[in-house]
Amino acid sequence: MQKEYEVIIADTSCLILLEKIGKLDLLQSIFGTVTITDTIAGEFGSRLPEWISIRIAADSGAEYTFDLDPGEAGAIAFAMTLDSVLLILDDYKARKVAQRLGLEITGTLGVLLKAKQMMVISSITPILEEIQQTNFRYSQKVFEQILLLANE
């Protein structure tokens, strides 16, 4: 994730998880502006900060649906129309589709790792502990890999 991107597209799960733990502003600290589709905005359902740009997806991603949630399909379809884009996706199936299409991806935990690397946060451990108190699930192996990459 060292490359700079012109557009960062976040999926709903990233926004919801970071909002649940009170860390939504990490996205702004790391990336400045984050872009989402109108479908993702609808799925999120809460008021969005002004640094999140909402784009209307002209095509809901019908040709890229691959049996994905509408938000994920639309984010992938939107990303396909852009150059230099990073997609923040947590859903395994959506990540695999995006990778097959040649898109660069990360997940919410990758965003936390980037925040640590940029010294926006001093430690990932307390944030992972907060995540474990939510209804979002990551395997222990994934948590261990993130902690290893973060030198924690």
PyMOL commands that set and color helices and strands:
alter all, ss='L'
color gray80, all
select helices_A, chain A and resi 12-20+25-31+38-44+62-64+70-80+92-100+108-117+125-132+140-149
alter helices_A, ss='H'
color red, helices_A
select strands_A, chain A and resi 7-10+34-37+52-55+85-88+104-106
alter strands_A, ss='S'
color yellow, strands_A
deselect
rebuild
show_as cartoon
